Amino acid sequence: MLRIGRSLYRHRWLLTRRTVQIFIILAFIVQIPGYGKIAEGNLASSLWLGELKLTDPFILLQTFFAGSTIALPALIGALIVGGFYAFLAGRLYCSWVCPINLITDLAYWLRKRLHIKGNMSLSRSLRYWVLALALALSFLGGTLAWEMVNPITRFQRELVWFSFSGAMLLGALFLFDLLVSRRAWCGHLCPVGAFYGVLGRYGRLKVTATPSESCDTGGCSRCVAVCPEPHVLAPVVSKQAQSVTSGDCTRCGACLDECHEGTLSMKLDLVGMVTRKDGK
């Protein structure tokens, strides 16, 4: 029992994250007797508890570029969602909310278990080009260009109504991450992740390092090995910074689960926000 408890504690961030992700998926699917669904719609546009309307700000941005009229409830919903991620960290969406993360994490887990070494090199800036292309096509076509292929909404639809084309798209994404390029989709291609990375660039929820004897003597770098965006930890591991500042950090907590010395922690840094405003 003690061994199980230790194992659960060592994977506490992963287990918490998976619980949140699965709860969000089930909220759109499960009918509660006498009440109905907790959430209606999908992650692009949803109604929670019959009262709170939320809109993905990336959807709103595409709508704006497409020249469509933006309804006030949609604008308010986008401001709520956008403000939340801008304050905490934009790419929280990627690791704690987005259902595609379940697929890509499974691909990465199998990749390690099967010892697949091949890895096509892709630029991290590629996702920003895809983001720009999605907005440009929305403007030129007068439609929500990215939503025509968005695997996030496709995933949710597949859970309710199976379609061959949707399954093929999700399967291709999984196989690409498994066989072709390590963490290709989330780390290099997804424009949604790029958007949230920009939105939450100065988010106040940060992975912070507390100096410890083990890391002072060279460290183990296990945190870097498990990080889906390992470059974000480089300044911390090299002691050039005390906390992760890159907008690419997903705050997934993988590094915290792997740091057995307790050097890393997740903190809400309000002091840094005040300092930035004061310019000091």
C-alpha positions as CSV (number, residue, x, y, z in Angstrom):
1,M,0.0,0.0,0.0
2,L,2.8,2.4,0.9
3,R,4.5,1.6,-2.5
4,I,1.2,2.4,-4.3
5,G,0.9,5.7,-2.4
6,R,4.5,6.7,-3.3
7,S,3.8,5.9,-7.0
8,L,0.7,8.0,-6.9
9,Y,2.5,10.8,-5.3
10,R,5.3,10.6,-7.8
11,H,2.8,11.0,-10.6
12,R,0.5,13.4,-8.9
13,W,0.7,16.1,-11.6
14,L,0.0,13.6,-14.4
15,L,-2.9,12.0,-12.6
16,T,-4.4,15.4,-11.7
17,R,-4.0,16.6,-15.3
18,R,-5.6,13.4,-16.7
19,T,-8.5,13.8,-14.3
20,V,-9.2,17.3,-15.4
21,Q,-8.9,16.3,-19.1
22,I,-11.3,13.4,-18.8
23,F,-13.7,15.4,-16.7
24,I,-13.9,18.0,-19.4
25,I,-14.5,15.4,-22.1
26,L,-17.2,13.7,-20.1
27,A,-18.9,17.0,-19.3
28,F,-19.8,17.3,-23.0
29,I,-21.0,13.6,-23.2
30,V,-22.5,12.3,-20.0
31,Q,-26.2,13.0,-19.2
32,I,-26.7,13.4,-15.5
33,P,-30.2,12.1,-14.5
34,G,-32.6,14.9,-13.8
35,Y,-30.1,17.6,-15.0
36,G,-28.6,16.8,-18.4
37,K,-25.1,17.6,-19.5
38,I,-22.8,19.8,-17.6
39,A,-21.6,21.4,-20.9
40,E,-23.2,21.8,-24.2
41,G,-21.4,22.4,-27.5
42,N,-17.6,21.9,-27.8
43,L,-14.4,23.6,-26.8
44,A,-14.8,26.1,-29.6
45,S,-18.1,27.4,-28.1
46,S,-19.8,26.0,-25.1
47,L,-22.4,26.6,-22.5
48,W,-21.6,25.4,-19.0
49,L,-24.2,24.6,-16.3
50,G,-26.8,26.2,-18.5
51,E,-25.5,29.7,-17.7
52,L,-21.9,30.3,-18.5
53,K,-21.1,30.8,-22.2
54,L,-17.5,30.4,-23.1
55,T,-15.8,31.0,-26.5
56,D,-12.4,30.0,-27.7
57,P,-10.6,33.3,-28.3
58,F,-8.8,31.8,-31.3
59,I,-12.3,31.1,-32.8
60,L,-13.2,34.7,-32.2
61,L,-10.0,35.9,-33.9
62,Q,-10.8,33.8,-37.0
63,T,-14.3,35.2,-37.0
64,F,-13.0,38.7,-36.9
65,F,-10.6,38.0,-39.8
66,A,-13.4,36.3,-41.8
67,G,-15.4,39.5,-41.5
68,S,-18.3,37.9,-39.7
69,T,-20.4,39.7,-37.1
70,I,-19.4,38.9,-33.5
71,A,-22.2,38.5,-31.1
72,L,-21.9,40.1,-27.6
73,P,-22.2,36.8,-25.7
74,A,-19.4,35.3,-27.8
75,L,-17.2,38.3,-27.2
76,I,-17.8,38.1,-23.5
77,G,-17.1,34.4,-23.4
78,A,-13.9,34.9,-25.3
79,L,-12.8,37.6,-22.9
80,I,-13.4,35.3,-20.0
81,V,-11.4,32.5,-21.5
82,G,-8.7,34.7,-22.9
83,G,-8.3,36.6,-19.6
84,F,-8.0,33.3,-17.7
85,Y,-5.2,32.0,-19.9
86,A,-3.5,35.3,-20.2
87,F,-3.3,35.7,-16.5
88,L,-2.2,32.1,-15.6
89,A,-0.4,30.7,-18.7
90,G,-1.8,30.3,-22.2
91,R,-0.5,26.8,-22.8
92,L,-2.3,25.4,-19.8
93,Y,-4.9,24.8,-22.5
94,C,-2.6,22.4,-24.3
95,S,-1.8,20.1,-21.4
96,W,-4.8,20.4,-19.1
97,V,-7.8,20.9,-21.5
98,C,-7.0,19.9,-25.1
99,P,-8.1,16.3,-25.7
100,I,-5.5,15.9,-28.5
101,N,-2.9,15.9,-25.7
102,L,-4.2,12.5,-24.8
103,I,-3.4,11.2,-28.2
104,T,0.0,12.8,-28.6
105,D,1.1,11.7,-25.1
106,L,0.1,8.1,-25.9
107,A,2.1,8.3,-29.1
108,Y,5.1,9.6,-27.1
109,W,4.7,6.9,-24.4
110,L,4.6,4.2,-27.1
111,R,7.5,5.8,-28.9
112,K,9.7,5.3,-25.8
113,R,8.4,1.8,-25.0
114,L,9.1,0.7,-28.6
115,H,12.5,2.5,-28.7
116,I,11.7,4.4,-31.9
117,K,14.7,6.6,-32.6
118,G,13.8,8.2,-35.9
119,N,13.0,11.8,-35.6
120,M,12.3,14.3,-38.4
121,S,13.6,17.7,-37.4
122,L,10.9,20.4,-37.4
123,S,11.2,24.1,-36.5
124,R,9.2,25.2,-33.5
125,S,8.4,28.4,-35.4
126,L,6.5,26.3,-37.9
127,R,3.4,26.4,-35.7
128,Y,3.4,30.3,-35.9
129,W,3.4,30.1,-39.7
130,V,0.4,27.7,-39.6
131,L,-1.3,30.1,-37.2
132,A,-0.7,33.0,-39.7
133,L,-1.9,30.8,-42.6
134,A,-5.1,29.9,-40.8
135,L,-5.8,33.6,-40.2
136,A,-4.9,34.6,-43.7
137,L,-7.2,31.9,-45.2
138,S,-10.0,33.0,-42.9
139,F,-9.6,36.5,-44.2
140,L,-9.4,35.5,-47.8
141,G,-12.1,32.9,-47.7
142,G,-14.5,34.7,-45.3
143,T,-14.8,31.5,-43.2
144,L,-13.3,29.9,-40.1
145,A,-10.5,28.2,-42.0
146,W,-8.9,26.3,-39.2
147,E,-12.2,24.8,-38.0
148,M,-12.5,22.9,-41.3
149,V,-9.7,20.6,-40.2
150,N,-9.3,21.3,-36.4
151,P,-8.5,17.9,-34.8
152,I,-9.7,19.2,-31.4
153,T,-13.3,19.5,-32.5
154,R,-12.9,16.4,-34.6
155,F,-11.9,14.5,-31.5
156,Q,-15.0,15.6,-29.6
157,R,-17.3,14.7,-32.6
158,E,-15.7,11.3,-32.9
159,L,-16.6,10.5,-29.4
160,V,-20.3,11.0,-30.2
161,W,-20.6,10.4,-34.0
162,F,-18.0,8.2,-35.5
163,S,-16.9,9.3,-39.0
164,F,-14.2,7.6,-41.2
165,S,-12.6,10.9,-42.2
166,G,-12.3,12.1,-38.6
167,A,-10.8,8.8,-37.5
168,M,-8.4,8.9,-40.4
169,L,-7.2,12.4,-39.4
170,L,-6.7,11.5,-35.7
171,G,-5.0,8.3,-36.7
172,A,-2.6,10.1,-39.0
173,L,-1.8,12.6,-36.3
174,F,-1.1,9.7,-33.9
175,L,1.1,7.8,-36.3
176,F,3.0,11.0,-37.3
177,D,3.9,11.6,-33.7
178,L,4.7,7.9,-33.1
179,L,6.8,7.1,-36.2
180,V,8.0,10.3,-37.8
181,S,8.7,13.1,-35.4
182,R,8.8,13.3,-31.6
183,R,5.9,15.4,-30.2
184,A,5.5,16.9,-33.7
185,W,1.9,18.1,-33.4
186,C,1.8,19.9,-30.1
187,G,5.4,21.1,-30.2
188,H,5.8,22.1,-33.8
189,L,2.6,22.3,-35.8
190,C,-0.5,23.1,-33.8
191,P,-1.6,26.8,-34.4
192,V,-3.9,26.6,-31.4
193,G,-0.9,26.0,-29.1
194,A,0.9,28.8,-30.9
195,F,-2.0,31.2,-30.2
196,Y,-2.2,30.3,-26.6
197,G,1.5,30.5,-26.2
198,V,1.4,34.1,-27.4
199,L,-1.7,34.9,-25.3
200,G,-0.2,33.6,-22.1
201,R,3.4,34.8,-22.8
202,Y,3.5,36.7,-19.4
203,G,1.3,34.3,-17.4
204,R,1.9,34.4,-13.7
205,L,1.8,30.6,-13.0
206,K,5.4,29.6,-13.3
207,V,7.7,26.6,-12.8
208,T,10.2,27.8,-10.3
209,A,13.5,26.4,-9.1
210,T,14.7,26.4,-5.5
211,P,18.5,25.7,-5.3
212,S,19.3,22.3,-3.9
213,E,22.5,20.4,-3.2
214,S,21.9,17.9,-6.0
215,C,21.4,20.4,-8.7
216,D,24.2,22.6,-7.4
217,T,26.6,19.7,-8.1
218,G,25.6,19.3,-11.7
219,G,22.0,18.0,-11.5
220,C,20.4,15.0,-13.1
221,S,18.6,16.8,-15.9
222,R,15.7,14.3,-15.6
223,C,13.3,17.2,-15.8
224,V,14.6,18.2,-19.2
225,A,14.3,14.6,-20.5
226,V,10.6,14.4,-19.7
227,C,9.6,18.0,-20.7
228,P,7.5,18.2,-23.9
229,E,9.2,21.5,-24.6
230,P,12.7,20.9,-23.1
231,H,14.2,24.2,-24.3
232,V,12.0,26.1,-21.8
233,L,13.9,24.5,-18.8
234,A,17.4,25.3,-20.2
235,P,17.8,28.7,-18.5
236,V,16.7,27.2,-15.1
237,V,18.9,24.1,-15.4
238,S,21.9,26.3,-16.3
239,K,21.0,28.6,-13.4
240,Q,20.6,31.6,-15.7
241,A,17.0,32.1,-14.5
242,Q,15.1,31.1,-11.4
243,S,11.8,30.3,-13.2
244,V,10.6,29.3,-16.6
245,T,9.6,32.4,-18.6
246,S,9.0,31.0,-22.1
247,G,5.5,31.1,-23.4
248,D,6.1,27.6,-24.8
249,C,5.8,26.0,-21.3
250,T,2.6,24.0,-21.0
251,R,2.7,23.8,-17.1
252,C,2.0,20.1,-17.5
253,G,4.0,19.3,-14.3
254,A,6.0,16.5,-15.9
255,C,9.2,18.1,-14.6
256,L,7.8,18.4,-11.1
257,D,6.8,14.7,-11.1
258,E,10.3,13.8,-12.2
259,C,12.2,16.1,-9.8
260,H,12.7,13.8,-6.8
261,E,14.8,16.4,-5.0
262,G,11.9,18.9,-4.8
263,T,13.9,21.5,-6.6
264,L,11.1,22.5,-8.9
265,S,7.7,23.8,-7.9
266,M,4.7,25.5,-9.5
267,K,4.0,29.0,-8.1
268,L,1.7,31.9,-8.8
269,D,4.1,34.8,-9.2
270,L,2.2,38.0,-8.5
271,V,5.3,39.9,-7.3
272,G,6.8,39.7,-10.8
273,M,3.6,41.2,-12.3
274,V,3.8,44.2,-9.9
275,T,7.5,44.6,-10.7
276,R,6.8,44.6,-14.4
277,K,4.1,47.2,-14.1
278,D,6.4,49.4,-12.0
279,G,9.2,49.0,-14.5
280,K,11.6,48.0,-11.7
